Amino acid sequence: MHAPALLARLDALTERLGRTVSWLLLIMMLVQFAIVILRYAFSINSIAAQESVMFLHAIVFMLAAGYTLKHDGHVRVDIFYRRLSRRGRAWIDLLGTLLLLFPVLIFIAASSLGYVTKSWAIVERSADSGLPSVFLLKSLILVMVSLLLLQGLAQVIRQILILRGSQTGTGDTR
């Protein structure tokens, strides 16, 4: 598979997943709204409902991290970056991906593998509410790493194409 075709597939995967996961934000807001109404209008409190909002937030955060990377939405100090040429920005992005993103993702994966494995071994549940999906939630750490690695690969391909002069900006959000 040629680099532009692989780049298009990786970007499309990230885009579809990010747009799908964004619907969880609406669900999260509706659940939070229901919690507030139940608490203040009817004096009903549900720890499980409160935890479900926290779980939804974690799911959105972890599954949308690659989407945020694709759309250049992560925090960046760009005092000098925005003044650089397109090739200069490509070099910064390429080196940042290779020397920062990938090593951090490897560290996250290595340091969380035991944590996730132990959670699966006991089929961990929430201690407060009894929600049965804590082990699945913790597994999303490794899914997040995988999704960021895939989008990082797409970023590397994109920056190399820019440096070679064969990328016209397709799929580039800057």
DOMI-334745 format. One record per atom (N, C-alpha, C): x, y, z; residue in three letters; atom name. Coordinates in steps of 0.2 Angstrom, whole numbers. Example, Ala and Ser with C-alpha at 12.3 -4.5 7.8 and 13.67 -1.06 7.14 Angstrom:
(r (66 -28 39) ALA N)
(r (62 -22 39) ALA CA)
(r (66 -16 39) ALA C)
(r (64 -11 35) SER N)
(r (68 -5 36) SER CA)
(r (64 0 39) SER C)
This chain:
(r (4 -6 0) MET N)
(r (0 0 0) MET CA)
(r (4 6 0) MET C)
(r (3 11 -4) HIS N)
(r (7 17 -5) HIS CA)
(r (5 22 1) HIS C)
(r (10 26 3) ALA N)
(r (10 30 9) ALA CA)
(r (4 35 9) ALA C)
(r (2 38 3) PRO N)
(r (-4 42 3) PRO CA)
(r (-11 38 5) PRO C)
(r (-11 32 2) ALA N)
(r (-17 28 3) ALA CA)
(r (-17 25 10) ALA C)
(r (-11 24 13) LEU N)
(r (-11 22 20) LEU CA)
(r (-13 28 25) LEU C)
(r (-10 33 23) LEU N)
(r (-12 40 27) LEU CA)
(r (-20 41 26) LEU C)
(r (-23 40 21) ALA N)
(r (-30 41 20) ALA CA)
(r (-34 37 24) ALA C)
(r (-32 30 24) ARG N)
(r (-35 25 28) ARG CA)
(r (-35 26 36) ARG C)
(r (-29 28 38) LEU N)
(r (-28 30 45) LEU CA)
(r (-32 36 47) LEU C)
(r (-31 41 43) ASP N)
(r (-35 47 45) ASP CA)
(r (-43 46 45) ASP C)
(r (-45 42 40) ALA N)
(r (-52 40 40) ALA CA)
(r (-54 36 46) ALA C)
(r (-50 31 48) LEU N)
(r (-52 28 54) LEU CA)
(r (-52 32 60) LEU C)
(r (-47 36 61) THR N)
(r (-47 41 66) THR CA)
(r (-53 46 66) THR C)
(r (-55 48 60) GLU N)
(r (-61 53 59) GLU CA)
(r (-67 49 61) GLU C)
(r (-68 43 59) ARG N)
(r (-75 40 60) ARG CA)
(r (-75 39 67) ARG C)
(r (-70 36 71) LEU N)
(r (-70 35 78) LEU CA)
(r (-71 41 82) LEU C)
(r (-68 46 80) GLY N)
(r (-69 53 84) GLY CA)
(r (-76 55 83) GLY C)
(r (-79 55 77) ARG N)
(r (-86 58 76) ARG CA)
(r (-91 53 80) ARG C)
(r (-89 47 80) THR N)
(r (-94 42 83) THR CA)
(r (-94 43 91) THR C)
(r (-87 44 94) VAL N)
(r (-87 45 101) VAL CA)
(r (-90 51 103) VAL C)
(r (-90 56 99) SER N)
(r (-92 63 101) SER CA)
(r (-100 62 103) SER C)
(r (-103 57 100) TRP N)
(r (-110 56 103) TRP CA)
(r (-111 55 110) TRP C)
(r (-105 52 113) LEU N)
(r (-105 50 120) LEU CA)
(r (-106 57 124) LEU C)
(r (-103 62 121) LEU N)
(r (-104 68 125) LEU CA)
(r (-111 70 126) LEU C)
(r (-115 69 121) LEU N)
(r (-122 71 122) LEU CA)
(r (-125 66 127) LEU C)
(r (-124 60 127) ILE N)
(r (-126 55 132) ILE CA)
(r (-124 57 139) ILE C)
(r (-117 59 139) MET N)
(r (-115 61 146) MET CA)
(r (-118 67 149) MET C)
(r (-120 72 144) MET N)
(r (-123 78 147) MET CA)
(r (-130 77 149) MET C)
(r (-134 72 145) LEU N)
(r (-140 70 147) LEU CA)
(r (-141 67 154) LEU C)
(r (-136 62 155) VAL N)
(r (-136 59 161) VAL CA)
(r (-134 64 167) VAL C)
(r (-130 68 166) GLN N)
(r (-128 73 171) GLN CA)
(r (-134 77 172) GLN C)
(r (-138 79 167) PHE N)
(r (-144 83 168) PHE CA)
(r (-149 80 172) PHE C)
(r (-150 73 171) ALA N)
(r (-154 69 174) ALA CA)
(r (-152 68 182) ALA C)
(r (-146 68 183) ILE N)
(r (-143 67 190) ILE CA)
(r (-145 74 194) ILE C)
(r (-144 79 191) VAL N)
(r (-146 86 194) VAL CA)
(r (-153 86 195) VAL C)
(r (-157 85 190) ILE N)
(r (-165 85 191) ILE CA)
(r (-167 80 197) ILE C)
(r (-164 74 196) LEU N)
(r (-166 69 202) LEU CA)
(r (-164 71 209) LEU C)
(r (-158 74 209) ARG N)
(r (-156 76 215) ARG CA)
(r (-159 82 218) ARG C)
(r (-160 87 214) TYR N)
(r (-163 94 217) TYR CA)
(r (-171 94 217) TYR C)
(r (-174 90 212) ALA N)
(r (-181 91 212) ALA CA)
(r (-184 85 216) ALA C)
(r (-181 79 216) PHE N)
(r (-184 74 219) PHE CA)
(r (-180 71 225) PHE C)
(r (-174 74 227) SER N)
(r (-170 71 232) SER CA)
(r (-168 64 231) SER C)
(r (-167 62 225) ILE N)
(r (-164 55 223) ILE CA)
(r (-157 56 221) ILE C)
(r (-153 52 224) ASN N)
(r (-146 52 222) ASN CA)
(r (-144 45 220) ASN C)
(r (-140 44 215) SER N)
(r (-137 38 212) SER CA)
(r (-130 38 211) SER C)
(r (-126 35 215) ILE N)
(r (-119 34 214) ILE CA)
(r (-117 31 208) ILE C)
(r (-121 26 206) ALA N)
(r (-120 23 199) ALA CA)
(r (-120 28 193) ALA C)
(r (-125 32 194) ALA N)
(r (-126 37 188) ALA CA)
(r (-121 42 188) ALA C)
(r (-119 44 194) GLN N)
(r (-113 49 195) GLN CA)
(r (-107 45 192) GLN C)
(r (-105 39 194) GLU N)
(r (-100 36 191) GLU CA)
(r (-100 34 183) GLU C)
(r (-106 33 181) SER N)
(r (-107 32 174) SER CA)
(r (-105 39 170) SER C)
(r (-106 45 173) VAL N)
(r (-104 51 170) VAL CA)
(r (-96 51 169) VAL C)
(r (-93 49 175) MET N)
(r (-86 49 175) MET CA)
(r (-83 44 170) MET C)
(r (-86 38 170) PHE N)
(r (-84 33 165) PHE CA)
(r (-85 35 158) PHE C)
(r (-90 39 156) LEU N)
(r (-91 41 149) LEU CA)
(r (-86 47 148) LEU C)
(r (-84 51 153) HIS N)
(r (-79 56 152) HIS CA)
(r (-72 52 150) HIS C)
(r (-71 47 154) ALA N)
(r (-65 43 153) ALA CA)
(r (-65 40 146) ALA C)
(r (-70 37 144) ILE N)
(r (-71 34 137) ILE CA)
(r (-70 39 132) ILE C)
(r (-73 45 132) VAL N)
(r (-72 50 127) VAL CA)
(r (-65 52 127) VAL C)
(r (-62 54 133) PHE N)
(r (-55 56 133) PHE CA)
(r (-50 51 129) PHE C)
(r (-51 45 131) MET N)
(r (-46 40 129) MET CA)
(r (-47 38 121) MET C)
(r (-54 37 119) LEU N)
(r (-55 36 112) LEU CA)
(r (-54 41 107) LEU C)
(r (-55 47 110) ALA N)
(r (-54 53 105) ALA CA)
(r (-47 56 105) ALA C)
(r (-43 54 109) ALA N)
(r (-36 57 109) ALA CA)
(r (-33 57 102) ALA C)
(r (-34 51 98) GLY N)
(r (-31 51 91) GLY CA)
(r (-34 56 87) GLY C)
(r (-41 57 88) TYR N)
(r (-45 62 84) TYR CA)
(r (-42 69 85) TYR C)
(r (-41 70 92) THR N)
(r (-38 77 94) THR CA)
(r (-31 78 91) THR C)
(r (-27 73 91) LEU N)
(r (-20 73 88) LEU CA)
(r (-21 75 80) LEU C)
(r (-26 71 77) LYS N)
(r (-27 73 70) LYS CA)
(r (-28 80 68) LYS C)
(r (-33 83 73) HIS N)
(r (-35 89 71) HIS CA)
(r (-31 95 75) HIS C)
(r (-25 93 77) ASP N)
(r (-20 97 80) ASP CA)
(r (-23 101 86) ASP C)
(r (-27 97 90) GLY N)
(r (-31 100 96) GLY CA)
(r (-27 99 103) GLY C)
(r (-21 96 103) HIS N)
(r (-18 95 109) HIS CA)
(r (-14 102 111) HIS C)
(r (-13 103 117) VAL N)
(r (-9 109 119) VAL CA)
(r (-2 110 116) VAL C)
(r (-1 116 113) ARG N)
(r (6 117 110) ARG CA)
(r (8 124 112) ARG C)
(r (14 125 113) VAL N)
(r (17 131 113) VAL CA)
(r (19 133 106) VAL C)
(r (15 138 103) ASP N)
(r (17 139 96) ASP CA)
(r (19 146 95) ASP C)
(r (23 149 99) ILE N)
(r (26 156 98) ILE CA)
(r (30 156 92) ILE C)
(r (34 151 91) PHE N)
(r (39 151 86) PHE CA)
(r (36 146 80) PHE C)
(r (32 141 82) TYR N)
(r (30 136 77) TYR CA)
(r (26 139 72) TYR C)
(r (21 144 73) ARG N)
(r (17 147 68) ARG CA)
(r (20 151 63) ARG C)
(r (26 154 65) ARG N)
(r (30 158 61) ARG CA)
(r (34 154 56) ARG C)
(r (35 147 57) LEU N)
(r (39 143 53) LEU CA)
(r (35 142 46) LEU C)
(r (40 140 41) SER N)
(r (37 138 35) SER CA)
(r (33 131 36) SER C)
(r (30 129 31) ARG N)
(r (26 123 31) ARG CA)
(r (31 117 32) ARG C)
(r (37 117 29) ARG N)
(r (42 112 30) ARG CA)
(r (45 113 37) ARG C)
(r (46 119 40) GLY N)
(r (49 119 46) GLY CA)
(r (44 116 51) GLY C)
(r (37 117 50) ARG N)
(r (32 114 55) ARG CA)
(r (32 107 54) ARG C)
(r (33 105 48) ALA N)
(r (33 97 47) ALA CA)
(r (39 94 50) ALA C)
(r (45 97 50) TRP N)
(r (51 95 54) TRP CA)
(r (49 94 62) TRP C)
(r (46 100 64) ILE N)
(r (45 100 71) ILE CA)
(r (40 94 73) ILE C)
(r (34 94 69) ASP N)
(r (29 89 70) ASP CA)
(r (32 82 70) ASP C)
(r (37 80 65) LEU N)
(r (40 74 64) LEU CA)
(r (44 72 70) LEU C)
(r (48 77 72) LEU N)
(r (53 75 77) LEU CA)
(r (49 75 84) LEU C)
(r (44 79 85) GLY N)
(r (39 78 91) GLY CA)
(r (36 72 91) GLY C)
(r (34 69 85) THR N)
(r (30 63 85) THR CA)
(r (35 57 87) THR C)
(r (41 57 84) LEU N)
(r (46 52 84) LEU CA)
(r (49 52 91) LEU C)
(r (51 58 94) LEU N)
(r (55 59 100) LEU CA)
(r (51 60 106) LEU C)
(r (45 62 105) LEU N)
(r (40 63 111) LEU CA)
(r (34 58 112) LEU C)
(r (30 59 106) LEU N)
(r (24 55 107) LEU CA)
(r (25 47 107) LEU C)
(r (29 45 103) PHE N)
(r (30 37 103) PHE CA)
(r (33 35 109) PHE C)
(r (39 38 112) PRO N)
(r (41 36 118) PRO CA)
(r (37 36 124) PRO C)
(r (33 42 124) VAL N)
(r (28 42 130) VAL CA)
(r (22 37 129) VAL C)
(r (20 35 123) LEU N)
(r (15 30 122) LEU CA)
(r (18 23 124) LEU C)
(r (24 22 122) ILE N)
(r (27 16 124) ILE CA)
(r (28 15 132) ILE C)
(r (30 21 135) PHE N)
(r (30 21 143) PHE CA)
(r (23 20 146) PHE C)
(r (18 23 143) ILE N)
(r (11 22 145) ILE CA)
(r (9 15 145) ILE C)
(r (10 12 139) ALA N)
(r (8 5 138) ALA CA)
(r (12 0 143) ALA C)
(r (19 1 143) ALA N)
(r (22 -3 148) ALA CA)
(r (20 -2 155) ALA C)
(r (19 4 157) SER N)
(r (18 5 164) SER CA)
(r (10 3 166) SER C)
(r (6 3 161) SER N)
(r (-1 1 163) SER CA)
(r (-3 -6 161) SER C)
(r (1 -10 158) LEU N)
(r (0 -17 156) LEU CA)
(r (-2 -21 162) LEU C)
(r (2 -21 167) GLY N)
(r (1 -24 173) GLY CA)
(r (-5 -22 177) GLY C)
(r (-6 -16 177) TYR N)
(r (-12 -13 180) TYR CA)
(r (-19 -15 177) TYR C)
(r (-19 -16 170) VAL N)
(r (-24 -18 166) VAL CA)
(r (-25 -26 167) VAL C)
(r (-20 -29 167) THR N)
(r (-20 -36 168) THR CA)
(r (-23 -39 174) THR C)
(r (-21 -35 180) LYS N)
(r (-23 -37 186) LYS CA)
(r (-31 -35 187) LYS C)
(r (-33 -30 184) SER N)
(r (-40 -28 184) SER CA)
(r (-44 -34 180) SER C)
(r (-41 -36 175) TRP N)
(r (-45 -42 171) TRP CA)
(r (-45 -48 175) TRP C)
(r (-39 -49 179) ALA N)
(r (-39 -55 183) ALA CA)
(r (-44 -56 188) ALA C)
(r (-46 -50 191) ILE N)
(r (-51 -50 196) ILE CA)
(r (-58 -48 193) ILE C)
(r (-58 -47 187) VAL N)
(r (-64 -44 184) VAL CA)
(r (-67 -38 188) VAL C)
(r (-63 -33 189) GLU N)
(r (-64 -28 193) GLU CA)
(r (-70 -24 192) GLU C)
(r (-74 -23 198) ARG N)
(r (-80 -19 198) ARG CA)
(r (-78 -13 202) ARG C)
(r (-83 -8 202) SER N)
(r (-83 -2 206) SER CA)
(r (-84 -3 213) SER C)
(r (-80 -1 217) ALA N)
(r (-81 -2 224) ALA CA)
(r (-86 2 227) ALA C)
(r (-88 8 224) ASP N)
(r (-93 12 227) ASP CA)
(r (-100 10 224) ASP C)
(r (-101 9 218) SER N)
(r (-107 8 215) SER CA)
(r (-108 1 213) SER C)
(r (-103 -3 212) GLY N)
(r (-104 -10 210) GLY CA)
(r (-104 -10 202) GLY C)
(r (-103 -5 198) LEU N)
(r (-103 -5 191) LEU CA)
(r (-98 -10 189) LEU C)
(r (-100 -15 184) PRO N)
(r (-96 -21 183) PRO CA)
(r (-90 -19 178) PRO C)
(r (-89 -13 175) SER N)
(r (-85 -13 169) SER CA)
(r (-79 -9 171) SER C)
(r (-76 -9 177) VAL N)
(r (-70 -6 178) VAL CA)
(r (-64 -9 174) VAL C)
(r (-64 -15 174) PHE N)
(r (-59 -19 170) PHE CA)
(r (-59 -17 163) PHE C)
(r (-65 -16 160) LEU N)
(r (-65 -14 153) LEU CA)
(r (-63 -6 152) LEU C)
(r (-65 -2 157) LEU N)
(r (-63 5 157) LEU CA)
(r (-55 5 157) LEU C)
(r (-52 2 161) LYS N)
(r (-45 2 162) LYS CA)
(r (-41 -1 156) LYS C)
(r (-45 -5 152) SER N)
(r (-42 -8 146) SER CA)
(r (-42 -3 140) SER C)
(r (-46 2 141) LEU N)
(r (-46 8 136) LEU CA)
(r (-39 12 136) LEU C)
(r (-35 11 142) ILE N)
(r (-29 14 142) ILE CA)
(r (-24 12 136) ILE C)
(r (-25 5 135) LEU N)
(r (-21 2 130) LEU CA)
(r (-24 3 123) LEU C)
(r (-30 4 123) VAL N)
(r (-34 5 117) VAL CA)
(r (-32 12 115) VAL C)
(r (-32 17 119) MET N)
(r (-29 24 118) MET CA)
(r (-22 24 115) MET C)
(r (-18 20 118) VAL N)
(r (-11 20 116) VAL CA)
(r (-11 17 109) VAL C)
(r (-15 12 107) SER N)
(r (-15 10 100) SER CA)
(r (-17 15 95) SER C)
(r (-23 18 97) LEU N)
(r (-26 23 93) LEU CA)
(r (-21 29 92) LEU C)
(r (-18 31 97) LEU N)
(r (-13 36 96) LEU CA)
(r (-7 34 92) LEU C)
(r (-5 28 93) LEU N)
(r (1 25 89) LEU CA)
(r (-1 25 81) LEU C)
(r (-7 23 80) LEU N)
(r (-10 23 73) LEU CA)
(r (-10 30 70) LEU C)
(r (-13 35 74) GLN N)
(r (-13 42 72) GLN CA)
(r (-6 45 71) GLN C)
(r (-2 43 76) GLY N)
(r (5 45 76) GLY CA)
(r (9 43 69) GLY C)
(r (7 37 67) LEU N)
(r (10 34 61) LEU CA)
(r (7 38 55) LEU C)
(r (1 40 55) ALA N)
(r (-2 44 50) ALA CA)
(r (2 51 50) ALA C)
(r (3 54 56) GLN N)
(r (7 60 57) GLN CA)
(r (14 60 54) GLN C)
(r (17 54 55) VAL N)
(r (24 53 52) VAL CA)
(r (24 53 45) VAL C)
(r (19 49 42) ILE N)
(r (18 49 35) ILE CA)
(r (17 56 32) ILE C)
(r (12 59 35) ARG N)
(r (10 66 32) ARG CA)
(r (16 71 32) ARG C)
(r (20 71 38) GLN N)
(r (26 75 38) GLN CA)
(r (31 73 33) GLN C)
(r (32 67 32) ILE N)
(r (37 65 27) ILE CA)
(r (35 67 20) ILE C)
(r (28 66 19) LEU N)
(r (26 68 12) LEU CA)
(r (27 76 11) LEU C)
(r (25 79 16) ILE N)
(r (26 87 16) ILE CA)
(r (34 88 15) ILE C)
(r (38 85 18) LEU N)
(r (45 86 17) LEU CA)
(r (48 84 10) LEU C)
(r (45 79 8) ARG N)
(r (47 77 1) ARG CA)
(r (43 82 -4) ARG C)
(r (39 86 -2) GLY N)
(r (35 90 -7) GLY CA)
(r (30 87 -11) GLY C)
(r (28 81 -9) SER N)
(r (22 77 -12) SER CA)
(r (16 78 -9) SER C)
(r (15 82 -3) GLN N)
(r (9 82 0) GLN CA)
(r (6 90 -1) GLN C)
(r (0 90 -3) THR N)
(r (-3 97 -5) THR CA)
(r (-7 99 1) THR C)
(r (-8 96 6) GLY N)
(r (-12 98 12) GLY CA)
(r (-18 94 13) GLY C)
(r (-19 89 8) THR N)
(r (-25 85 9) THR CA)
(r (-25 81 16) THR C)
(r (-30 82 20) GLY N)
(r (-30 79 26) GLY CA)
(r (-26 83 32) GLY C)
(r (-23 88 30) ASP N)
(r (-19 92 35) ASP CA)
(r (-24 97 37) ASP C)
(r (-24 98 44) THR N)
(r (-29 103 47) THR CA)
(r (-26 109 48) THR C)
(r (-20 111 47) ARG N)
(r (-17 117 48) ARG CA)
(r (-18 122 43) ARG C)
